[in-house]
Amino acid sequence: MRKRIPTHLITGFLGTGKTTAILELLRQNQALMRERWAVLVNEFGEVGIDGALLLGSGAEIREVAGGCMCCVAGLPMKVALNTLIAKTKPDRLLIETTGLGHPQALVDTLTGEFYGDVLDLRAIIALVDPRKLNDPRYLEHPIFRDQLAIADVIVANKTDLCSAEDQDRFDIFTQDYVPPKQRIGWATQGEFPLDWLDLAHGGQRVAPAIPPRKPSLLELPSTLPEPIELRDDEEFARRENTGDGYFSCGWLFADHIRFDQGRLFGLMMGLPVDRLKGVLKSGDTTFVFNHADGVLSITETAGDHENLLEIIHREKLDWQLIEDQLLQARM
């Protein structure tokens, strides 16, 4: 009988660097040439950016967009997970949860009647940006608190950007958990020891502040949500989502579309948003845009990527205005 697959949840609130941490774990595994890994990615937005950024990392990637993974029904997640296991037969499975997802329902599914015999849930790892620990919008958010409460390991990420006060605040914040965490550490660019993955999950539970209502059979979807795709006569498509006090809007542009670099950079730098991720093409170059904590980073990337952009904000923005500005930035 095949042994259960070691499975790891990488969780954390918006902008803590979960995708970067997973890329670093995949890099470490590739360097060792030790195991075949698979990654299941969930995003709050309807347009999947993280899956695109993980392509070429040496692992099989599957994506569930629209914040579906942690919902009560969880049907899209189960289908994606079943497909990933059957297709890849991985030695190890990483699951990146949406920054706005409550993890308990997902943990219950992974350790429940069916998957409990297939998956071996190991330590849940939560990433934290210590600079946010003086912001009541984070500290008072129930999902932020529950992500840390259910974790076995807490990693302070982006430490190269932190002050001594940030470090002291993090140490005080994490010292009083009962039971104590198995590991509490600091990381830069998401790098933490690979062997932390194999620590045991302690089985701690957290209840959502407002327990989700279990849907009836009549309310369950009869079909899975379709991934965002373009018809032959479309040059772009837009999808929106809302939940947990946040709003998202994402765009997929046709592969042949190229953006003027100056206009595109100016637009990205001028958007006052909580979170932005994008993979967009200008000429022969593909740029990755990552906006978090009021800072926009722009890097070049290799490989064949779709033209994708996702914005998340605590208030609903004028999506049509942003769309018009994007279209005006085309070459």
Secondary structure, DSSP 8 states (H G I E B T S, - for coil): ----EEEEEEEESTTS-HHHHHHHHHHHHHHHT---EEEEEE-SSSS--HHHHHTTSSSEEEEE-TT-TTSSS-HHHHHHHHHHHHHH--SEEEEE--TT--HHHHHHHHTSTTGGGTEEEB--EEEE-GGGGG-HHHHT-HHHHHHHHH-SEEEE--GGG--HHHHHHHHHHHTT-SS--SEEEE-STT---GGGGGSB--------SS------TTTS-SS--------TT-SEEEEEEEETTEEEEEEEE-TT--B-HHHHHHHHHH---SEEEEEEEETTEEEEEEEETTEEEEEEE-S---EEEEEEESS---HHHHHHHHHHTB-
